[in-house]
Amino acid sequence: MKPGSEDDILALMETYAAGFDDFDAEAVADCFTYPCIIWQLGRANVFTDREELLENIEALLGVYETEDIVHSAFEAKSVAGSGTAALASISWRQEREDGEAAMEFACHYALVETAEGWRIAAVFNEDDETAGAE
């Protein structure tokens, strides 16, 4: 991976988290390249364009609102890549205003470096049985 790429990828994850914290579906969608894939609950969803993904993000933000989630904290477990492709494993903690964890899980990201910088090409959400496994 080129020097600085890991920092740039972590900055993308900061922007991604901030988009959720601000309930800004557009900012979250800006973190992706298209088409993209989100794999969760045993199935893959392919989003061919921004509008399709925005529907999914807005539904997820509705869950965050219901669960009173106001902050997304993450820890990078690993970031590795070569050239314009990278993989990142991230542990997430979705917190309520009092700091209580509403959700904790891990995601694995396939990223690609575009003319606009690093973007998410695929997200693999761990299921409940493996979310805490190291």
PyMOL commands that set and color helices and strands:
alter all, ss='L'
color gray80, all
select helices_A, chain A and resi 5-21+25-29+50-66
alter helices_A, ss='H'
color red, helices_A
select strands_A, chain A and resi 32-40+43-47+69-82+85-96+101-114+117-125
alter strands_A, ss='S'
color yellow, strands_A
deselect
rebuild
show_as cartoon
